[in-house]
Amino acid sequence: MMKRICACLLAMMFAIYGISSLAADTPLGPGDGLKISVFGNPDLSLETKISEAGSITFPLIGDVNIGGLSAADAEKKISGLLTGGGFLRKAEVNILVTELQSQQVSVLGQVLHPGRYPVGGKRSVTDMLAVAGGVGPEGGDTATVVRTRNGKTTKQVVNLVEMIQSADMKSNLDLANGDVVYVDRAPKFYIYGEVQHPGGYKLEHNMTVIQALSIGGGLTPRGTERGVRIKRRDAKGNLVEIDAKHEELLQADDVVYVKESFF
């Protein structure tokens, strides 16, 4: 529930931003869609996309390479070419970024809408999760973030719930073009034997045996709480079986078995 609330809040935060505000300080690149206007000269208005070579074709001045420039710098360059070429005495150029394809982050795994999303300016892990619709019902508490900076690729695991609940946003990493956010699947536990609804269930943080029995629908008339066992893998990968106390904390992939009562 807490994660769903956080995801909704983050989605609302992102909704106040448009593509143009995201791209204000972001380098333009191939595939980016632009709407260009020149004040007082409607015949010079243009809607276009930047070519793979990083250029556009603009009326009067022809090919203009704006790849790698911010929208503001691109405005100045086009303005300078219009006035420097003697086409206009004064050129007030405005560029609106309508589509941002050159700067994208991949948001994958257990999110509602996995995919590649445009990123411009300063965007964080929570920002991009909000864009992808938030963590899905099968999502866990953590996200793996892969970033490449100065040719070096690093991986960091971020505990999303812990970060938000503690209000410590140090691990809310900044993202840039080419980064990947992968939301891990939530760990599961399994319960069978004399319970109403045997099967696999999402393992919540600090879940106890008695809570697991509740999620499994409780005991059948033949079940007994005194006959609960846990099968789990030890550090060496060997399968061991332990007697389960009610307050025993479950671990990922634990198998809880409820025995039949003979009395």
C-alpha positions, 0 to 999 in steps of 0.5 A: 500500500505504501509503495502504491501511494508513493508511486501515485504521488510521484506520478502527480509530481511528474505531470506538472512538467512538459517536454519543453521544460525537461529539455531546457538545458538538455543537449539536442540530438538526432530524432528530437522534434522541434517547433521553431518560430521567428517573432514577426515572421510567420513564414519562417515557422517550422516543425521538424526533427533533427537528422542523424547528422545533428542538423535541420534545414531552416528556411533561407539559411539551409542546413544548420547543425544544432546537435549537442546544443541546448535549445537556447544555444540553438536559438542564438545560432539560428538568430545569428545566421539569419541576421548575419546572412542579411535576411533579417535585421533582428531575429527573435527565434523561439524553439519548443522541443516537442519530442525528446528522443536523443536523451532516454532512460530505460525503465524496466522490470516490475513497473506498470509501463516498462520502456524507454523514456525521454530524460532532460535536465536533472531527472532522478530514479523516482522521477523516471519511475513515476513516468513509467507508472510506478512499481507494479503489483509484483514489484519489490522494494528495490531497484537496480540502477545501471549508469555510465559516466566517463566511460565507466559503468556502475551498478547500485541497488536502491531500496525505494521504500526505505529511502522514501520512508526515511526521507533520506534521498541520497540514493535517489540517483541522478539519471542521464541518457543511456542509464537503466533502472530495473525494478526487481521482482518481489521475493516470494514464500510458499505455503502448503499442507493444511492451509486454506489457500496453499501457493506462492505469495509475496514476501513482505518486509519482516513477515512472520510465520503467523502472518504467512498462515493468515495470508494462506487463509488460515488452517484447515480444520485438520491443521495445527499450529504446532506442526509448522515447518520451514524448508529453506536453503542454508548458506551452502545451498543445502535444503534444511528443515526447521521447526517454525515458531510463530514469530519466526521471520521468513526469508525469500523462497522459504517453504512453509509446511503445515502438518495435519493434527492427529488429535 
